[in-house]
């Protein structure tokens, strides 16, 4: 596997009263393999965050931790959130192996019942696709967590190019970059839209399935609080 597209439902997906169901679902999925994802950071994160000055970062749906570890290695103080205790345990172990354990706070949380309690310099949501929770709801939370002067980075599967290994391949669970900008109201005077793009790439899934995919990519800078 060449990519670690870990966010299919890792936001918790279910309604607040069903938190245990979501956690159990993802814990079971992770227990099936000693490692589900590649251990490499997502390519659009590297492309869009490499030149950002480090500060505080929030990684939503962190999975086994590759993005958070990459950010920490570049000087970011990272809060990494996921619904799966199994994924977080692995992520913490990988961070220790990489010498970044002290730079990342691992948080087990279902986004369906979460409100950010502090703003961040960078909020990244990579492939945060839920089975039940509307993507608009999860990603509005992401946007709300960006501090003034900070960066929002959202990457997801384009609805016209769905991965064959996904657990829910209904187009309404996915979005274009234009959908993101519209639904998250990424516009002046609160926001400056820096990147709005569809990017094609080759990828390999958890069982070795090759696919040609299109990523929807949005990067924006918060200019003022709403």
Secondary structure, DSSP 8 states (H G I E B T S, - for coil): -------BSTT--S-GGGHHHHHHHHHHHHHTSS--S-SS--HHHHHHHTTS---EEEEES-TTSHHHHHHHHTT-EEEEEES-HHHHHHHHHHHHHTT-GGGEEEEE--GGG---SS-EEEEEEES-B-SSS-HHHHHHHHHHTEEEEEEEEEEEE-TTS--TT-S---GGG---HHHHHHHTT--TTTEEEEEEEEEEEEEE-TTS-EEEEEEEEEEEEE-S--
